[in-house]
Amino acid sequence: VECWLGCADVFAHPSRTEGASNAILQAMACGLPVVASDIAANREMVRHGVEGVLVDSSDRDALAAALAGYANDEELRRRHGTAARRTAVERFPLDRMIAAWSRLYDALAGGGC
């Protein structure tokens, strides 16, 4: 994944209905700004105008404009990419996410197996 993401300038994720996307977090960890649908799970990871741009999932023109904005502005890509990496590393470290999932599964299983 890192090899392919390392070749990109921006990460687009226009999904209409998805929970917290590992793909978005992987792209952020690789220092890519994110253009994603403005849905609840994405708002938890990507702050509009900080790590990327959130667009209405049914608005293709807004998606295209956000991508074009990054294509035409190297400084914006760098700034949002740097913020994205910082957010991924500080707010969503792998060990913390594994522990949270483990607690959830334990709770759903009635306290453990």
C-alpha positions as CSV (number, residue, x, y, z in Angstrom):
1,V,0.0,0.0,0.0
2,E,2.7,2.5,1.0
3,C,4.5,2.0,-2.4
4,W,1.4,3.0,-4.3
5,L,0.4,5.8,-2.0
6,G,3.9,7.1,-2.2
7,C,3.4,7.8,-5.9
8,A,0.2,9.8,-5.2
9,D,-0.2,13.6,-4.6
10,V,-3.7,13.3,-3.0
11,F,-6.1,10.6,-1.9
12,A,-9.7,10.5,-3.0
13,H,-12.3,8.5,-1.1
14,P,-15.8,9.5,-2.4
15,S,-17.6,6.6,-0.7
16,R,-21.2,7.4,0.2
17,T,-21.7,5.0,3.1
18,E,-18.7,3.6,5.0
19,G,-17.6,3.5,8.5
20,A,-14.1,4.6,9.6
21,S,-12.0,3.8,6.6
22,N,-8.6,2.3,7.1
23,A,-7.7,3.4,3.6
24,I,-8.1,7.0,4.6
25,L,-5.9,6.5,7.7
26,Q,-3.3,4.7,5.6
27,A,-3.2,7.6,3.1
28,M,-3.0,10.1,5.9
29,A,-0.2,8.2,7.6
30,C,1.7,8.4,4.2
31,G,1.3,12.2,4.3
32,L,-1.4,12.6,1.7
33,P,-4.1,15.2,1.8
34,V,-7.6,13.6,1.6
35,V,-10.6,14.4,-0.5
36,A,-13.5,12.4,0.9
37,S,-17.3,12.4,1.3
38,D,-18.7,14.6,4.0
39,I,-20.1,11.7,6.1
40,A,-19.8,11.2,9.9
41,A,-17.0,8.7,9.9
42,N,-14.8,10.8,7.6
43,R,-15.5,14.0,9.7
44,E,-13.9,12.1,12.7
45,M,-10.7,11.6,10.8
46,V,-10.4,14.5,8.3
47,R,-11.0,18.1,9.4
48,H,-12.2,20.1,6.4
49,G,-9.5,22.5,5.4
50,V,-6.9,21.0,7.7
51,E,-6.0,17.4,6.6
52,G,-8.1,17.6,3.4
53,V,-11.4,18.5,1.9
54,L,-14.8,17.0,2.6
55,V,-17.4,17.2,-0.2
56,D,-21.0,16.2,-0.6
57,S,-21.0,12.6,-1.8
58,S,-23.4,13.3,-4.6
59,D,-21.6,16.4,-5.9
60,R,-19.2,15.3,-8.6
61,D,-18.3,18.9,-9.4
62,A,-17.3,19.6,-5.8
63,L,-15.1,16.4,-5.9
64,A,-13.5,17.5,-9.1
65,A,-12.9,21.0,-7.8
66,A,-11.3,19.7,-4.6
67,L,-9.0,17.5,-6.6
68,A,-8.1,20.3,-9.0
69,G,-7.4,22.6,-6.1
70,Y,-4.7,20.1,-4.9
71,A,-3.4,19.5,-8.4
72,N,-2.8,23.3,-8.8
73,D,-1.4,24.1,-5.4
74,E,1.7,22.3,-4.2
75,E,1.9,24.3,-1.0
76,L,-1.7,23.3,-0.1
77,R,-0.9,19.6,-0.8
78,R,2.2,19.8,1.4
79,R,0.4,21.6,4.3
80,H,-2.6,19.4,4.4
81,G,-0.5,16.3,3.8
82,T,1.8,17.2,6.8
83,A,-1.3,17.8,9.0
84,A,-2.8,14.5,7.8
85,R,0.3,12.5,8.8
86,R,0.4,14.2,12.2
87,T,-3.3,13.5,12.8
88,A,-2.9,9.8,11.8
89,V,0.1,9.2,14.0
90,E,-1.1,11.2,17.0
91,R,-4.9,10.5,17.1
92,F,-5.1,7.0,15.4
93,P,-2.0,5.0,16.3
94,L,-2.3,1.3,15.5
95,D,-1.8,0.0,19.0
96,R,-4.6,2.3,20.4
97,M,-6.9,1.2,17.6
98,I,-6.2,-2.5,18.2
99,A,-6.9,-2.1,21.9
100,A,-10.2,-0.3,21.2
101,W,-11.3,-3.0,18.8
102,S,-10.3,-5.7,21.3
103,R,-12.3,-4.0,24.1
104,L,-15.3,-3.8,21.7
105,Y,-15.1,-7.4,20.7
106,D,-14.7,-8.5,24.4
107,A,-17.8,-6.4,25.3
108,L,-19.8,-7.9,22.5
109,A,-18.7,-11.4,23.4
110,G,-20.0,-10.9,27.0
111,G,-16.6,-10.2,28.7
112,G,-14.3,-12.5,26.9
113,C,-13.7,-16.0,25.5
